[in-house]
């Protein structure tokens, strides 16, 4: 799906969220990347094969 040079990371790559956004829907809280990954505002992902990546926000240390 990616036509960029250099190619964007694949959906199985650890850096998959670095791919280019091809459709953004901030009012709905999600974006589609050129590697067919749907990323959500809560930092969760939906992979092209239907697998779900749970939200992975950094944990903030309490002072």
Protein Blocks (a to p, Z undefined) as FASTA:
>chain_A
ZZcdcddddfkbmklmmpccfbdcfknopacdfkopacdfkopacdfkopacddfddcdd
dZZ
